[in-house]
Structure formats: structure tokens, C-alpha cells
Amino acid sequence: MAPNKVKCFTWQVARKACLTHEALQKRGSIIASRCLLCKEALETNKHLFMHCKVTTQVWAMFTSIAGINWIMP
């Protein structure tokens, strides 16, 4: 069973409730909109957790260590 922190984070990602730059701007915050990791795209939940080149490398390392054969969509 996953720890509560992991469950909460997974729920936030699934519900697009993480406070990305996009979400903060919708709430009226004035901040840079580029992803802090790759500085190439708008920081959205989808970009941050699936399409960012840095995140993609992290997922690849995780799946390799875990012995999982998986290709990012």
C-alpha cells in the first residue's frame, strides 16, 4: 500500500490540481509561464509530468530501475 503522501500527490496529478505555473496564473499570480526544468514549454500538469524532457529522463530511469517496459504516450 502506498503512503498517504503518495496517494495525495497521485490524486492531485490525476485531478490536475498541482500548482503549476498555468494553475497559478489562472488564480491571478503573475509569474513566468515556462517550465522551470526545461525552460521550453508552458508549465502545465501534462507537460510537467509527461512531456518535459527532464521528466521523461526521470521516468526512463525509474522504469529501467524497476524493470518496467513502458513507453510514454
N, C-alpha and C positions, 0 to 999 in steps of 0.2 A: 504494500500500500504506500502511496506517495505521501510525503509530508504535507501538512496543511499549506505551507508557503508555496509549494509546487502546484498544488491544486488551485490555489487562489490565482497564481500567475497564469496558469493554463486557462482558467476561466476568463481572465482579463484579455488574454490574447484572442481567444475564441469569440468574445463579445466585442472585440475592437475597442476595449476600454483602457488600453495602455496610454499613458500620457506622452504621445509622440508630439513632434512639432506641429503636425497637422491638427491634432486634437486640441493642443494648447492655443493655436491660432483661432480655432472655432470658438474658444471660450474667451477670446479677446486679448490674449497675450501677444505682445509684439516681440517676436524672436526670429532668428534666421530659420528658414524652412528647409535647408539642406541637411541631409543625413550627416551626423557627426562622425560616423565611422568611415564612410567612403567619400563624402562630400560631393556626390554626383547626382543625387536624386532627392525629390521631396521625401521627407521622413514620414512615411505612413506605416501603419501596422503591417501591411502586406510587404512593403519594401524592407522594413526593418527585420522582419522575421523570416522572409523567404527569398528576396531578390537582391539584397545588398551583397556586394562581392565579399565583404568581410564576414558577414553572417553565413554565406554559402560555404566559405572555408571552414568556419566553426562547425557547421552541420556535417561537412565531409569528414572532418577529424573525429567528431562524435560517432558517426555511423561506422567509420573504419575501426575505431577502438571497440565499439560494441559488437562488431561483426555483423552489421546490418547491411544488406544490399538494398539500397534505396536511391532513387533518382528524384531530385527536387522537381516539382511541377513547374 
